Amino acid sequence: MSSKLLEGKVGVVVGVANKRSIAFAIAKAWHEAGAKLIFNYQGERLKDGVLKLIHENFGEDVPVYDLDVSSDESVNAFFERVRQHTDKVDCLLHSVAFAPKEALGGSFLETGREAFKISLDISAYSLVALSRAVEPMMSDNGSILAMSYLGSEKVVPNYNLMGVSKAALEACTRYLAYDLGRSRGIRVNCISAGPMQTLAARGVSGFNTMFKVYEEHAPLGRSCTGEELGATGVFLASDGAAAITGQVIYVDGGYQIMGM
């Protein structure tokens, strides 16, 4: 019998942009744990780079399809293509977030209405849209996993609108956990990661300061690594986490527990 925790499972990974993406780290761990994966790319600008990254690391035959999470039509079309490869999905990773650059610095008071709507749509509502679309295909006791950050519950200067969007994402996680748990036994959780050098992180003004703060104040004296996030992602997708749902799991060197 295989010792791989995700042997025989099928996972859908949404949000890989490059090799530094948290989604890439978790996908790599899922793959090494035995899962077969299906990926997305968003738009022609990112297509070639994502295809190259996926095929070099996961195999030339791994499916990668276009997906715009802000479009219900695109979401439905994506999962129709997923159905061409599998009649079931065991785990879904949502690692998607966006806020206009002007909303990630300065005064939160100056946040514009359009920026607010766009960020909440892409960063939070997309989890609802993806969960609804995948639910008919998802195996009973399947796992949906989203990515969050401490700025959802505490003020992180310059994180601004993204903090509000992550708070909404975490609330969506809880309500989806209730709905999908009662009806299908499907689990929905968030990983709240400490700061990492990702493409999204570079858009936040003063991001490098966060690393210094974590080194100075986190109980472990650091943030986290992609490998550690991947290991947590494998556990939450596995049968070992069968009784865990609606939770935010902190992988941040312990920083979240600190009062000062």
C-alpha positions in Angstrom: 0.0 0.0 0.0 1.3 3.4 -0.9 2.3 5.7 2.0 1.5 8.8 -0.1 -1.2 10.8 1.7 -3.0 12.0 -1.5 -2.5 8.9 -3.6 -5.5 8.5 -6.0 -6.8 12.0 -5.3 -7.4 14.7 -8.0 -6.7 18.3 -7.2 -7.5 21.6 -9.0 -5.0 24.3 -8.4 -6.1 27.9 -9.1 -3.5 30.7 -8.8 0.0 29.6 -9.9 1.7 32.6 -11.5 5.4 31.7 -11.1 7.7 29.5 -9.1 7.5 31.8 -6.1 3.7 31.5 -5.9 2.3 29.9 -2.7 0.0 28.0 -5.1 3.1 26.5 -6.7 4.5 25.4 -3.4 1.3 23.7 -2.3 0.8 22.1 -5.8 4.3 20.7 -5.7 3.6 19.2 -2.3 0.2 17.8 -3.4 2.0 16.3 -6.5 4.7 14.7 -4.4 2.0 13.3 -2.1 0.5 11.4 -5.0 -2.3 13.7 -6.3 -3.0 14.2 -10.0 -3.4 17.9 -10.7 -5.2 20.3 -13.1 -4.1 23.9 -13.3 -5.3 27.3 -14.6 -3.6 30.3 -16.1 -5.2 33.7 -16.4 -5.1 35.4 -19.8 -2.6 35.3 -22.7 0.0 37.5 -20.9 0.7 34.8 -18.3 -0.1 31.7 -20.4 3.3 30.9 -21.8 5.2 31.3 -18.5 2.6 29.3 -16.5 2.5 26.5 -19.1 6.3 26.2 -19.1 6.4 26.1 -15.3 3.7 23.5 -15.0 4.9 21.2 -17.7 8.5 21.3 -16.5 7.6 20.5 -13.0 4.5 18.3 -13.2 4.7 16.7 -16.7 3.9 17.6 -20.3 0.4 16.0 -20.1 -0.8 17.9 -17.1 -4.0 19.9 -18.1 -3.7 23.7 -17.8 -6.7 25.8 -18.9 -7.6 29.5 -19.1 -9.7 30.8 -16.1 -10.8 34.3 -15.2 -12.3 34.0 -11.7 -14.2 37.3 -12.1 -16.4 35.7 -14.9 -19.0 33.1 -14.1 -18.9 32.1 -17.7 -15.2 31.5 -17.6 -15.5 29.6 -14.3 -18.1 27.3 -15.7 -16.2 26.8 -19.0 -13.1 25.9 -16.9 -14.8 23.1 -15.0 -16.4 21.8 -18.2 -12.9 21.3 -19.4 -11.9 19.7 -16.1 -14.7 17.2 -16.7 -13.0 16.0 -19.8 -10.2 14.7 -17.7 -11.9 13.5 -14.5 -15.4 12.8 -13.1 -14.3 13.8 -9.6 -12.3 16.4 -7.8 -11.0 15.7 -4.3 -9.3 19.0 -3.4 -9.4 22.5 -4.7 -6.8 25.2 -4.0 -7.9 28.9 -4.2 -4.8 31.1 -4.2 -6.1 34.2 -5.9 -6.1 37.8 -4.7 -6.1 41.3 -6.3 -6.3 44.9 -5.3 -5.3 47.9 -7.5 -1.9 49.2 -6.6 -3.2 52.5 -5.4 -5.3 50.6 -2.8 -2.2 49.0 -1.3 -0.5 52.0 0.3 -1.3 55.3 1.8 -4.6 56.0 3.5 -7.3 53.3 3.6 -9.8 56.2 3.9 -9.0 57.1 0.2 -10.0 53.6 -1.1 -12.2 54.1 -4.2 -15.5 52.3 -4.7 -14.4 50.6 -7.9 -11.2 49.3 -6.4 -13.2 48.0 -3.4 -15.6 46.1 -5.7 -12.9 44.6 -7.9 -10.8 43.4 -4.9 -13.7 41.8 -3.1 -14.9 40.1 -6.3 -11.6 38.6 -7.3 -10.1 38.0 -3.8 -13.2 36.7 -1.9 -16.3 36.1 -4.1 -14.2 34.0 -6.4 -14.0 31.3 -3.7 -17.8 31.1 -3.7 -17.9 30.9 -7.5 -15.3 28.2 -7.7 -16.8 26.2 -4.8 -20.3 26.3 -6.4 -18.9 25.2 -9.8 -16.8 22.3 -8.4 -19.3 21.1 -5.9 -21.1 18.7 -8.3 -17.8 17.0 -9.1 -16.3 17.0 -5.7 -16.1 13.8 -3.8 -17.8 13.5 -0.5 -15.4 14.6 2.3 -13.4 16.6 -0.2 -11.3 19.6 0.7 -11.3 23.2 -0.4 -8.4 25.3 0.7 -7.9 29.1 0.4 -5.0 31.4 1.3 -5.2 34.3 3.7 -2.9 36.6 5.7 -2.9 38.2 9.2 -4.0 41.5 7.7 -7.5 40.1 7.6 -7.9 40.5 11.4 -5.3 43.0 12.5 -4.1 46.2 10.9 -1.0 45.8 8.8 0.1 49.3 7.5 -0.3 49.5 3.7 -2.1 46.2 3.4 -5.3 48.2 3.4 -7.9 47.0 1.0 -6.4 43.5 0.7 -6.9 43.1 4.5 -10.6 43.8 4.0 -10.7 41.3 1.1 -9.0 38.6 3.2 -11.4 39.2 6.0 -14.2 38.6 3.6 -12.5 35.5 2.2 -12.2 34.0 5.7 -15.9 34.7 6.4 -16.8 33.0 3.0 -14.7 30.1 4.2 -16.8 29.6 7.3 -20.2 29.9 5.6 -19.1 27.6 2.8 -17.8 25.1 5.4 -21.3 25.1 6.9 -23.2 24.7 3.7 -20.9 22.1 2.1 -20.2 20.3 5.3 -23.9 19.7 6.1 -24.8 18.7 2.5 -21.7 16.8 1.4 -19.2 16.5 4.1 -16.9 18.8 2.1 -14.3 20.7 4.2 -13.3 24.3 3.6 -10.3 25.9 5.4 -7.8 28.7 5.1 -4.1 28.8 5.5 -2.9 32.2 6.9 0.7 32.4 5.7 3.4 34.6 7.0 5.0 37.0 4.6 6.8 35.5 1.6 8.5 36.9 -1.4 5.7 36.4 -3.9 4.6 38.4 -6.9 1.5 39.6 -5.0 3.6 40.6 -2.0 5.8 42.9 -4.0 2.7 45.1 -4.7 2.3 46.0 -1.0 4.2 49.1 0.0 6.8 48.4 2.8 6.5 44.6 2.4 10.2 44.0 3.3 9.6 45.6 6.7 7.2 42.8 7.5 10.0 40.3 7.3 12.1 42.2 9.9 9.1 42.4 12.2 8.5 38.7 12.0 12.2 38.0 12.7 12.1 40.2 15.7 8.8 39.2 17.2 7.6 35.8 16.0 8.3 33.0 18.6 10.3 31.0 16.0 12.1 34.1 14.9 11.0 33.9 11.3 8.0 33.6 8.9 7.5 30.4 6.9 8.8 28.6 3.8 7.0 27.3 0.8 7.8 23.8 1.9 6.1 24.4 5.2 3.0 25.8 3.5 3.0 22.8 1.2 3.1 20.3 4.1 0.2 22.1 5.7 -1.7 22.0 2.4 -1.1 18.2 2.1 -2.4 17.6 5.6 -5.6 19.7 5.1 -6.3 17.9 1.8 -5.7 14.5 3.4 -8.1 12.2 5.3 -6.1 13.0 8.4 -7.8 16.4 8.5 -11.3 14.9 8.1 -12.7 16.6 11.1 -11.2 20.1 10.4 -13.3 22.6 8.6 -14.1 26.3 8.7 -10.7 27.1 10.3 -7.9 29.5 9.6 -4.6 27.7 10.2 -1.7 30.0 10.9 1.7 29.1 9.3 3.7 32.1 10.4 6.3 31.2 12.9 3.8 31.9 15.7 3.6 35.6 15.0 -0.3 35.6 15.2 -0.2 34.8 19.0 1.8 37.9 19.9 0.3 41.0 21.5 3.4 43.2 21.0 
